[in-house]
Each structure stands twice: as C-alpha cells, then as structure tokens.
C-alpha cells in the first residue's frame, strides 16, 4: 500500500515513509509483494538528457493504451488523478479502449521470452516509465531509455507512408507509439 506526502500535508492510502529528501514507496499488488523503491527526484522532472517523452503516464491512460488492462490492480501506487478519466478494463484487454481502437500489444510472455522484463518492473516498460516519472531512478534506466529511443523507426515509417494528420494510416504503429509515450497524433 502507498501514501503520498504533499507540502507537509499527507493523505494516506497505505504506507509511505519519508526520509529526508527521499520517499520510500512500498508496493503490494498482484505482481509484487513488499517491493520498495525510492523517489529521489521531483515528479515529472530531472529526466535523463536523452529521454523526452511526449506524453505523461496520466495522459497515456486517459487516451487509451494497452486495451485498458494495464495497471488495474496497482492504482494505489500512483496519484488518484492519473485514473480520473483513464480508460481501464479490469476484466480483459479491450482494444476498443485504445485511442486507435486496435490491438498493438504483445503478451507479457512475449516480452519475458526476449529478456525485456526486469524483476523490479514485472509489467514492463510502462511500469518503469510510471515509476521513473514519479521520481524513481534505477540501474535499468539507460536500458529502458535506449528501448524507448528505438521506437523512432515507427515514426519514420509513419512519416514516409502517411499524409500529415491522416490518423487512419498505420493505426497499429500509431497505437504502439502511444504505448511508448510518443504522441503519434502529431505525425
């Protein structure tokens, strides 16, 4: 369970321990029990110089990503406002909740088989990004940022093959880019 402190005013959803300039987050959800991490940076600030996502986790959830299935059991870890107007479906992956109404996801097993899932973030890149956005920094940051940067190949394909603003062109690639915090509506 988690709690957040805001300017000396705390509201409790569970446990949050404040140590000097750091906060410890304790996670208990379906995929992690008693996992702890430190928030060492201000929310949404002090990113790696090569990491410049277009979308925040809150914006991604509100636009519709991962068929709404992602993060339905770990809402207590993140701010409540991320989930206001989020397009979520606890029971199943529903592509109709995605912005482009198409399935652009691979299974978690697919990502595990390729070695792209790390124990600290068992849900994958988006979980890493949410925690990074909140202020966690980890030894895996550079690997995850490198993976994020590799998505630009999809941007190049959209620009090469689609008219500017034609959101019906390459919808699967556009949805996949949204999953990686690129705003594919811009291309």
trRosetta pair geometry for C-beta under 8 A, 3 or more apart (Angstrom, degrees):
i j d omega theta_ij theta_ji phi_ij phi_ji
1 13 6.1 -154 180 121 93 72
1 14 1.9 -165 141 -134 100 140
1 15 5.4 94 82 7 89 78
1 26 6.9 10 58 90 48 101
1 28 5.9 -22 -27 39 55 115
1 76 5.8 -57 -141 147 60 147
2 13 5.4 4 80 79 65 113
2 14 4.9 47 19 50 25 119
2 15 6.9 -46 -104 59 24 53
2 16 6.0 52 -171 -65 59 99
2 25 5.7 5 -121 -152 112 89
2 26 6.7 -178 -87 59 66 63
2 27 7.2 9 -59 -91 109 57
2 76 5.0 151 32 142 98 85
2 77 5.1 120 -20 -111 153 41
2 78 8.0 53 83 -21 160 28
3 10 6.4 38 156 -178 121 106
3 11 6.8 -163 -159 97 92 46
3 12 4.3 -28 -114 -129 132 57
3 13 5.2 170 -92 33 60 67
3 14 5.6 -154 -39 58 80 55
3 15 6.1 -119 3 124 103 6
3 16 3.6 -124 66 4 82 110
4 10 7.4 178 95 -146 43 69
4 11 6.6 1 62 58 81 82
4 13 7.4 28 0 10 81 111
4 16 6.2 134 -71 -51 25 169
4 79 6.7 27 -47 -93 166 78
5 8 7.5 21 179 -88 103 14
5 9 7.5 148 -164 75 63 38
5 10 4.7 -33 -109 -97 75 90
5 16 6.4 -159 -25 114 89 137
5 18 5.7 20 -15 -77 157 130
5 23 6.7 -165 26 -104 110 134
6 9 5.4 -29 77 67 82 89
6 10 7.4 150 25 -95 64 37
6 11 7.5 1 16 7 108 95
10 16 7.5 -164 -150 67 118 122
12 16 7.6 -152 -121 19 71 99
13 76 5.0 -175 144 -153 130 96
14 26 7.2 -131 126 74 121 102
14 28 7.7 -166 -163 34 153 111
14 76 5.9 68 -15 166 130 133
15 26 5.0 -6 83 43 116 132
16 23 6.0 -5 -177 -172 104 111
16 24 7.1 164 -159 73 55 63
16 25 6.8 -12 -117 -103 87 56
16 26 7.6 -154 -89 16 45 90
17 23 7.2 153 79 -159 49 61
17 24 4.7 -1 58 47 98 113
17 26 7.8 62 1 -25 98 112
18 22 7.9 159 -160 90 49 48
18 23 5.7 -27 -108 -107 63 80
19 22 5.1 -15 75 70 93 93
19 23 7.3 160 29 -97 72 29
19 24 6.6 48 3 -21 114 101
21 40 7.4 56 117 -146 98 62
22 38 4.9 -22 -170 -162 124 111
22 39 6.5 152 -161 69 65 57
22 40 5.5 -15 -110 -95 98 69
23 38 7.0 139 72 -157 42 59
23 39 4.4 -4 57 45 96 111
23 135 7.7 66 43 84 104 139
24 36 5.6 -5 -174 -168 104 109
24 37 7.3 159 -152 82 60 27
24 38 5.9 -36 -97 -96 62 64
24 39 7.8 -150 -72 11 16 78
25 36 6.8 158 79 -151 50 55
25 37 5.4 -14 55 61 99 78
25 38 7.7 174 13 -94 80 14
25 39 6.3 76 -26 -31 109 101
25 77 6.6 72 178 -151 128 86
25 134 7.6 31 -46 130 155 146
25 136 7.6 -74 25 -69 129 118
26 34 6.5 -25 -165 -140 98 50
26 35 7.4 146 -158 76 48 44
26 36 5.2 -17 -100 -97 67 85
27 32 4.8 22 112 99 118 126
27 34 7.6 68 69 151 57 1
27 35 4.3 -22 57 65 109 96
27 36 7.3 -170 13 -76 78 34
27 37 7.6 20 -13 8 114 97
27 74 7.1 5 -154 -143 108 113
27 77 5.6 16 -111 -98 97 124
28 32 7.1 -119 -108 102 26 72
28 33 5.6 38 -126 -131 77 55
28 34 6.4 31 -81 -50 92 47
28 35 7.9 169 -67 24 45 74
29 32 5.8 35 46 47 83 78
29 73 5.0 127 -170 123 106 97
29 74 4.1 -22 -96 -90 162 88
29 76 7.7 178 -78 43 101 101
29 77 7.1 -55 -40 -32 130 121
30 73 4.6 25 -6 115 113 159
30 74 7.7 -104 22 -53 81 89
31 73 7.9 125 -4 82 87 126
31 74 7.7 -42 32 -59 102 127
31 122 4.6 -157 165 80 127 133
31 123 6.3 143 57 -52 169 89
32 35 3.9 -33 174 -5 127 132
32 122 6.5 170 -56 15 96 124
35 120 7.1 144 -165 -143 129 62
37 120 7.2 91 -78 -167 126 116
37 131 6.5 21 91 -165 159 129
37 136 4.9 13 146 -123 130 132
37 138 7.4 -44 -142 -74 126 113
38 136 6.6 128 79 -121 50 76
39 43 7.9 -11 -166 -68 129 74
39 134 5.8 -81 -113 135 117 91
39 135 3.7 60 -164 86 88 120
39 136 5.8 -61 -97 -63 56 64
40 135 6.0 178 46 158 39 95
40 136 7.1 78 15 -125 83 32
40 137 5.6 -64 53 18 122 105
41 45 6.0 -152 161 82 103 80
41 46 4.3 -133 -152 64 129 129
41 135 4.1 -166 65 -145 66 80
41 136 7.9 -94 30 3 95 12
41 137 6.4 83 -13 -36 117 109
42 45 4.2 12 77 41 101 129
42 46 6.6 107 40 2 81 111
42 135 6.2 -180 77 -97 4 119
43 133 6.7 29 -162 149 72 70
43 134 5.7 -24 -113 -141 87 40
43 135 5.7 -65 -75 -41 49 103
44 56 6.6 -21 -109 -117 117 118
44 133 5.7 14 -81 -168 61 82
45 135 7.9 11 51 -97 78 87
47 51 4.7 -122 169 83 117 105
47 52 7.1 143 103 -81 149 49
47 132 7.7 64 -118 155 86 111
48 51 4.4 70 62 7 94 112
48 141 6.3 153 -43 152 134 120
48 142 7.2 153 -122 -92 161 66
48 145 5.5 -53 67 -88 149 161
50 145 5.8 100 91 160 106 130
50 149 6.6 -24 156 -72 114 133
51 145 4.6 -87 -74 -127 111 116
51 148 6.6 57 -125 76 91 149
53 56 7.6 126 105 -79 122 35
53 129 7.2 81 -62 -151 161 127
53 148 7.2 -70 -80 -170 95 141
53 180 7.9 -144 -124 144 104 60
53 181 3.5 -19 -155 138 122 134
53 182 7.3 -106 -148 -66 69 48
54 181 6.1 161 45 153 67 70
54 182 5.4 72 16 -143 123 35
54 183 3.8 -118 132 -6 144 96
54 186 7.3 -134 -144 -4 155 140
55 59 4.4 -132 -162 88 92 124
55 60 5.0 110 134 -59 130 85
55 63 7.3 -54 -144 -1 147 141
55 178 7.1 26 12 -150 161 67
55 181 4.6 -148 57 -151 88 67
55 182 7.4 -51 6 21 104 6
55 183 5.6 133 -48 -65 101 87
56 59 4.7 98 51 6 76 101
56 60 7.1 -138 93 -6 41 87
56 133 6.5 114 -153 -146 80 145
56 181 7.8 62 -69 -136 9 111
57 60 5.5 -55 -148 35 34 114
57 61 6.3 31 157 -17 68 105
57 78 7.2 -99 113 -150 143 150
57 82 6.1 -7 111 -140 101 127
57 126 7.4 118 -121 -173 99 87
57 129 6.3 159 -75 116 102 100
57 130 4.6 81 -103 -103 157 80
57 133 5.4 -154 -10 34 114 162
57 181 7.9 -44 -71 -93 52 113
58 61 6.0 -57 -149 37 29 108
58 62 6.3 22 156 -14 64 111
58 79 7.7 -28 -79 71 120 112
58 81 6.6 0 -127 117 137 84
58 82 4.3 -115 -98 -121 85 70
58 86 7.8 -100 -152 -79 57 102
59 62 5.8 -61 -146 42 30 108
59 63 6.1 30 157 -21 67 108
60 63 5.9 -57 -146 35 28 109
60 65 4.9 -14 170 -6 93 143
60 126 7.4 -153 124 -140 156 116
60 178 6.5 147 -134 169 87 84
60 179 7.6 97 -159 -118 125 29
60 181 6.3 -64 -68 -94 130 69
61 65 6.7 -75 -90 32 37 102
61 71 7.4 -64 -104 62 124 139
61 82 5.9 70 38 169 150 85
61 83 6.9 -61 141 -99 150 48
61 86 3.8 -25 149 -129 111 107
61 87 7.0 178 169 33 58 64
61 88 7.3 -1 -167 -58 102 95
62 85 4.9 27 -127 113 103 101
62 86 5.6 -76 -76 -95 54 50
62 87 6.9 98 -154 -9 24 85
63 87 7.5 -82 92 13 26 123
63 99 4.6 -11 159 -72 95 123
63 178 6.2 -127 107 -161 139 132
64 68 6.9 -32 -143 -63 77 85
64 87 4.1 -8 -96 55 81 151
64 97 4.9 -164 -145 149 108 64
64 98 4.7 153 139 -142 106 20
64 99 4.4 159 63 -48 104 60
64 178 7.9 15 82 140 62 151
65 70 6.8 -32 104 32 89 139
65 87 8.0 124 17 65 48 107
65 98 6.4 63 -108 -123 26 80
65 99 7.3 2 -66 -10 63 99
65 126 7.4 165 125 -111 137 149
65 175 7.7 158 -122 -173 68 81
65 178 5.5 -151 -95 125 106 105
65 179 5.2 147 -160 -95 116 65
66 69 5.8 -110 138 51 96 77
66 70 3.7 35 100 -19 156 123
66 93 7.2 -90 159 -132 65 98
66 98 7.6 151 29 -90 20 97
66 105 5.7 82 -129 -83 60 139
66 126 7.0 -82 -46 -1 139 167
66 179 6.4 108 -55 -117 80 105
67 70 7.8 110 56 -14 66 86
67 89 6.8 -62 145 43 75 123
67 92 7.7 -62 144 131 124 61
67 93 3.6 56 102 -172 151 75
67 94 5.0 146 -176 49 89 37
67 95 5.2 -39 -104 -70 100 45
67 97 5.8 96 -163 53 38 107
67 98 6.0 -30 -78 -45 50 101
67 103 6.5 10 -66 -112 120 82
67 105 6.3 -86 -7 3 109 141
68 72 7.7 52 151 -65 70 116
68 87 5.1 -91 -94 133 104 76
68 88 4.6 149 -170 -141 90 23
68 89 3.7 73 106 7 128 87
68 93 7.3 153 54 -141 71 42
68 94 5.2 -12 36 48 122 98
68 97 3.7 9 -37 95 119 164
68 98 7.8 -120 -26 -51 78 59
69 72 6.4 -68 -168 -13 40 122
69 88 7.7 130 -74 -157 16 68
69 89 5.9 -36 -72 73 62 86
69 90 7.7 105 -130 -132 59 16
69 92 6.6 -61 -89 149 118 22
69 93 4.4 -52 -22 -87 140 67
69 94 7.3 139 -45 9 89 69
70 88 8.0 -111 60 -121 57 87
70 123 6.9 113 -149 179 92 130
70 126 6.2 7 -176 89 149 151
71 74 5.2 -81 -149 55 69 98
71 75 6.8 103 154 -70 91 62
71 78 7.6 -3 -170 14 135 137
71 88 7.5 -90 80 -116 83 121
71 123 7.3 86 -67 180 72 168
71 126 7.8 -104 -38 121 117 121
71 127 7.5 165 -79 -90 100 84
71 130 7.5 119 -95 -57 142 165
72 75 7.3 -11 -165 -39 29 101
72 88 5.4 142 -96 -176 96 120
72 89 7.4 -76 -78 84 143 29
72 90 4.2 167 172 -106 149 72
73 90 7.6 101 -56 -138 75 98
74 77 4.9 -10 167 9 93 122
74 78 7.4 64 126 -1 86 99
74 123 8.0 -117 8 -30 151 151
75 78 6.6 -82 -160 49 42 89
75 80 7.8 55 167 -110 104 55
75 82 8.0 -171 -145 78 79 107
75 83 5.5 21 -140 -63 117 154
77 130 7.9 75 111 133 118 129
78 82 5.0 -28 134 31 121 152
78 83 7.6 125 90 -33 108 100
78 130 6.1 -60 -88 -180 135 122
78 134 6.9 -121 -116 -75 81 130
79 82 5.2 112 73 -14 80 98
80 83 6.1 -73 -168 40 45 102
80 84 6.9 52 143 -33 76 96
81 84 5.4 -35 -146 14 49 116
82 86 6.6 33 139 -61 63 131
83 86 4.6 -61 -143 9 47 133
83 88 7.2 -9 -148 -20 93 141
87 97 4.2 166 154 -173 117 102
87 98 7.9 -178 107 -69 142 23
88 97 7.4 135 -59 -171 9 155
89 92 6.1 -42 132 63 121 54
89 93 7.3 140 77 -115 122 15
89 94 4.4 69 4 8 166 122
89 97 5.9 -156 -19 -29 115 153
93 103 7.3 68 142 -120 119 110
93 105 6.8 -117 -158 57 141 147
94 97 4.7 73 92 -5 101 108
95 98 5.3 -34 -164 10 57 119
95 101 6.3 77 140 -178 87 43
95 102 5.8 -24 -178 -174 124 11
95 103 4.2 -76 -90 -58 130 76
96 101 5.6 13 -127 -136 47 85
98 101 5.9 -179 74 -71 87 19
98 102 6.2 -91 86 48 140 44
98 103 7.3 169 -8 -86 152 35
98 104 7.0 142 -154 14 157 98
98 175 5.4 28 170 -141 132 127
98 178 7.8 139 -165 75 93 143
99 174 8.0 -103 93 128 114 103
99 175 6.5 177 58 -111 89 82
99 178 5.7 166 27 -94 135 173
100 104 7.4 49 62 -26 124 127
100 167 7.4 -149 -110 168 98 96
100 171 4.2 168 176 -172 130 97
100 172 7.5 -159 110 -73 143 28
100 174 5.4 123 -67 88 151 110
100 175 4.2 -117 39 -64 125 103
100 178 7.5 175 -8 2 106 139
101 171 7.7 -31 58 173 72 140
102 171 5.0 109 5 124 148 114
102 172 5.3 -99 127 -86 139 69
102 175 5.4 -155 70 -16 95 154
103 172 7.8 -3 81 -123 47 97
103 175 8.0 163 143 112 8 156
104 172 5.0 156 -98 -163 98 68
104 173 7.6 168 -131 -72 131 14
104 175 3.7 167 -8 97 144 112
104 176 4.2 -136 168 -60 129 74
104 178 8.0 102 62 46 148 96
104 179 6.4 -154 100 -19 115 131
105 179 7.1 152 -88 -99 80 153
106 110 3.9 -90 158 76 116 152
106 111 6.3 133 96 -44 115 84
107 110 4.7 113 59 -6 74 99
107 111 7.6 -146 99 1 48 82
108 111 5.8 -57 -156 38 40 109
108 112 6.2 41 148 -22 71 107
108 117 7.2 55 -171 -77 83 150
108 123 7.4 -69 -114 -138 120 48
108 124 7.0 -139 -124 -37 81 120
109 112 5.4 -53 -142 38 35 113
109 113 6.1 39 158 -24 68 104
110 113 6.0 -55 -150 32 25 112
110 114 6.9 11 155 -7 59 111
111 114 6.1 -66 -153 43 31 105
111 116 4.7 -88 -169 71 82 111
111 117 5.1 92 125 -45 103 103
111 124 5.4 -15 155 -101 166 124
112 115 7.7 42 178 -69 34 25
112 116 7.6 -98 -73 50 20 70
112 117 4.8 -31 -92 25 65 134
116 124 6.9 30 122 -133 98 93
116 125 7.6 -29 159 -46 110 97
116 147 7.1 109 -147 -114 112 150
117 121 7.3 -135 -160 94 67 75
117 122 6.2 47 178 -144 116 45
117 123 8.0 166 -136 60 109 8
117 124 5.7 -59 -103 -86 88 71
118 121 5.4 43 66 41 91 86
118 122 7.9 -110 83 -73 43 44
118 128 7.6 66 42 -79 117 122
118 140 5.2 -99 -12 -101 175 157
119 122 6.7 3 -151 -69 34 87
120 138 6.3 -172 101 -150 161 157
120 140 6.8 -171 50 6 125 139
121 124 6.5 -118 134 31 103 5
121 125 7.7 87 133 -78 140 16
121 127 4.4 164 -162 96 97 112
121 128 4.4 -4 -118 -65 172 80
121 131 6.9 -135 -95 17 112 138
121 140 7.4 -137 11 83 121 155
122 127 7.4 -11 55 62 45 166
123 126 6.7 -64 122 67 107 89
123 127 3.9 109 65 -35 107 137
124 127 5.9 107 58 17 46 100
124 128 7.2 -82 134 -4 36 99
125 128 5.4 -56 -152 36 35 115
125 129 6.2 33 153 -21 69 104
125 144 6.1 153 -130 -149 81 100
125 147 6.3 -126 -104 105 129 137
125 148 7.2 152 -165 -71 128 85
125 179 7.9 81 79 146 122 91
125 180 6.9 -14 127 -111 145 77
126 129 5.4 -50 -145 35 36 112
126 130 6.4 40 154 -22 66 100
126 179 6.8 -79 -65 -175 119 76
127 130 5.7 -48 -147 32 33 113
127 131 6.5 25 156 -11 63 108
128 131 6.1 -67 -154 43 28 106
128 132 6.0 29 152 -21 67 111
128 138 7.8 -106 -145 43 95 134
128 140 6.8 -97 -130 107 132 122
128 141 8.0 170 178 -103 115 53
128 144 4.8 -137 135 -125 153 157
129 132 5.4 -54 -140 39 31 113
129 133 6.0 38 157 -23 66 105
129 144 7.5 -166 -61 161 72 133
129 148 7.9 110 -84 -85 117 131
129 181 6.2 -172 -159 -37 156 136
130 133 5.7 -53 -149 34 27 114
130 134 6.5 26 152 -18 61 107
131 134 5.5 -52 -148 35 34 114
131 136 4.3 -24 158 37 94 136
131 138 7.9 27 115 -17 126 126
132 135 7.9 134 179 -1 27 8
132 136 6.0 -80 -86 68 36 81
132 137 7.3 71 -129 -92 75 50
132 138 7.9 -94 -85 14 86 97
132 141 6.6 124 -111 -118 123 98
132 144 7.5 -160 -47 96 146 147
137 141 6.0 -21 -157 -52 71 145
138 141 5.6 143 62 -38 65 87
140 143 5.1 -59 -165 44 67 114
140 144 5.6 63 140 -23 90 106
141 144 5.9 -64 -148 40 29 107
141 145 6.1 25 158 -18 68 109
142 145 5.6 -53 -141 39 32 111
142 146 6.3 38 155 -23 64 104
143 146 5.7 -53 -151 33 30 114
143 147 6.6 31 151 -18 63 103
144 147 5.6 -50 -151 34 35 113
144 148 6.5 39 149 -22 65 103
145 148 5.4 -49 -148 34 36 116
145 149 6.4 39 152 -21 65 103
146 149 5.7 -52 -149 34 31 113
146 150 6.7 39 151 -27 62 102
147 150 5.7 -51 -156 24 34 117
147 151 7.8 47 148 -31 58 92
148 151 6.1 -44 -173 8 40 115
148 180 5.7 161 -135 -174 73 106
148 181 7.2 -13 -144 47 120 110
149 152 6.3 -21 178 -10 54 111
150 153 6.7 -15 170 -2 61 108
151 154 5.6 -35 -179 23 70 113
151 155 7.3 74 130 -18 75 95
151 176 7.5 -163 -144 131 113 97
151 177 6.2 138 166 -116 124 72
151 180 4.6 168 -69 105 169 166
151 182 6.2 -159 118 -17 132 138
152 155 5.0 -45 -156 31 55 118
152 156 6.4 59 146 -22 74 97
153 156 5.6 -49 -153 33 36 114
153 157 6.6 36 150 -18 65 103
154 157 5.6 -51 -148 35 36 111
154 158 6.4 37 153 -19 66 103
154 173 4.7 -176 -163 -169 110 107
154 176 6.3 -133 -131 88 166 117
154 177 5.5 -159 104 -68 134 103
154 182 7.9 150 79 66 115 156
154 184 8.0 -46 126 -105 114 124
155 158 5.8 -55 -150 36 32 110
155 159 6.3 29 154 -16 66 108
155 177 6.7 103 -67 -114 79 140
155 182 6.6 -113 -69 179 114 152
155 184 7.6 -141 -99 -112 77 83
155 187 6.0 -166 -151 -81 79 154
156 159 5.9 -57 -146 40 30 109
156 160 6.1 28 156 -20 65 111
157 160 5.7 -56 -142 38 30 111
157 161 5.9 -6 169 8 66 118
157 170 6.8 161 120 -132 101 160
157 173 6.3 -107 86 -152 122 166
158 161 6.6 -77 -136 52 21 88
158 162 5.1 -27 -173 23 66 126
158 169 7.1 125 -148 111 79 102
158 170 5.2 -144 -105 75 82 148
158 173 5.9 -166 -64 108 102 131
158 174 6.7 99 -105 -73 140 83
158 177 7.8 -42 -24 -29 146 150
158 184 6.8 -170 -83 -156 173 101
158 187 4.8 72 114 118 128 141
159 162 7.1 -54 -92 50 13 85
159 187 5.6 -91 -69 -167 79 115
161 169 6.7 -173 117 170 88 122
161 170 6.4 96 88 -41 122 130
162 166 4.9 -149 -177 66 98 112
162 169 3.5 153 -119 108 112 144
162 170 5.7 -102 -53 15 130 112
162 187 7.1 79 75 126 125 96
163 166 4.3 79 62 -21 87 126
163 169 6.9 135 30 -14 68 153
164 187 7.3 -112 -128 163 62 40
166 169 4.3 46 113 -2 112 118
167 171 7.3 60 157 -99 65 85
167 174 6.8 122 -155 -158 70 172
167 185 6.3 -1 -102 -125 118 74
168 171 6.4 -28 -155 -57 37 109
170 173 4.3 -22 165 37 107 117
170 174 5.9 119 109 -25 80 91
171 174 5.4 -56 -144 39 34 115
171 175 6.2 34 157 -20 68 103
172 175 5.8 -52 -148 35 30 109
172 176 6.4 32 152 -19 63 105
173 176 5.5 -52 -146 36 34 113
173 177 6.4 38 153 -21 65 102
173 184 7.4 171 119 -142 72 149
174 177 5.7 -52 -152 33 32 113
174 178 6.8 36 149 -21 62 100
174 184 3.8 170 -150 130 75 145
174 185 7.6 83 -167 -64 121 50
174 187 7.9 -154 -108 53 97 112
175 178 5.5 -49 -155 30 38 114
175 179 6.8 43 146 -23 64 99
175 184 7.5 -91 -41 45 22 151
176 179 5.5 -49 -157 28 38 117
176 180 7.0 18 150 -4 65 107
177 180 5.8 -68 -153 46 38 101
177 182 4.0 -67 177 73 98 116
177 183 7.8 -52 130 52 111 6
177 184 4.0 111 76 -60 133 120
178 181 7.7 53 -171 -71 35 17
178 182 6.9 -95 -74 67 30 64
178 183 7.4 50 -103 -114 74 36
178 184 5.8 -84 -48 13 79 110
183 186 5.1 68 105 -13 99 111
184 187 6.0 -46 -160 24 58 110
